[in-house]
Amino acid sequence: MITSGGIDGYELSTDPDRLDLELVHRWLSTDAFWALGRTRETVEESARGSLNFAVYAADGDQAAYARVVTDRATFAWLCDVYVAPAHRGRGLGTWLATAIRDHLAPYRLKRVLLSTRDAHAVYAKAGFTPVPNPENFMILSAEG
């Protein structure tokens, strides 16, 4: 478990007991285009099976969330990255992605993937690049 100070009084933590999953559910199911309509049960189950990262404001309110699905040996998927609207524009997304990258570094993973529609610049600042040879990747999706 890590807890570290950050920018402008914000704090990053991996403490699962601090997570406000009701808030995370509301964020994802009502405001995140990739998770609209996601059930509370699904949010809870996905959090249980993941490494969870949260950013907290100086007043203790949760300001951001991300989770990583990983085997801790070869691969990780960074997903459900969300910064609350009131906290956007302060560099929290980049700080969160960078902290996650650094947290995963000791595992010496071959790949850490993510998918983004509109935040490429945020993740590029943390070292992410477009997938080389995207024709090598395939997907099995319930969405068709």
Secondary structure in CASP SS format (residue, H / E / C, confidence):
PFRMAT SS
TARGET T0000
AUTHOR 0000-0000-0000
METHOD secondary structure of the structure
MODEL  1
M C 1.00
I C 1.00
T E 1.00
S E 1.00
G E 1.00
G C 1.00
I C 1.00
D C 1.00
G C 1.00
Y C 1.00
E E 1.00
L E 1.00
S E 1.00
T C 1.00
D C 1.00
P H 1.00
D H 1.00
R H 1.00
L C 1.00
D C 1.00
L H 1.00
E H 1.00
L H 1.00
V H 1.00
H H 1.00
R H 1.00
W H 1.00
L H 1.00
S H 1.00
T H 1.00
D H 1.00
A C 1.00
F C 1.00
W C 1.00
A C 1.00
L C 1.00
G C 1.00
R C 1.00
T C 1.00
R H 1.00
E H 1.00
T H 1.00
V H 1.00
E H 1.00
E H 1.00
S H 1.00
A H 1.00
R H 1.00
G C 1.00
S C 1.00
L E 1.00
N E 1.00
F E 1.00
A E 1.00
V E 1.00
Y E 1.00
A C 1.00
A C 1.00
D C 1.00
G C 1.00
D C 1.00
Q E 1.00
A E 1.00
A E 1.00
Y E 1.00
A E 1.00
R E 1.00
V E 1.00
V E 1.00
T E 1.00
D C 1.00
R C 1.00
A C 1.00
T C 1.00
F E 1.00
A E 1.00
W E 1.00
L E 1.00
C E 1.00
D E 1.00
V E 1.00
Y E 1.00
V E 1.00
A C 1.00
P H 1.00
A H 1.00
H H 1.00
R C 1.00
G C 1.00
R C 1.00
G C 1.00
L H 1.00
G H 1.00
T H 1.00
W H 1.00
L H 1.00
A H 1.00
T H 1.00
A H 1.00
I H 1.00
R H 1.00
D H 1.00
H H 1.00
L H 1.00
A H 1.00
P H 1.00
Y H 1.00
R C 1.00
L C 1.00
K C 1.00
R E 1.00
V E 1.00
L E 1.00
L C 1.00
S C 1.00
T C 1.00
R C 1.00
D C 1.00
A C 1.00
H H 1.00
A H 1.00
V H 1.00
Y H 1.00
A H 1.00
K C 1.00
A C 1.00
G C 1.00
F C 1.00
T C 1.00
P C 1.00
V C 1.00
P C 1.00
N C 1.00
P H 1.00
E H 1.00
N H 1.00
F C 1.00
M C 1.00
I C 1.00
L C 1.00
S C 1.00
A C 1.00
E C 1.00
G C 1.00
END
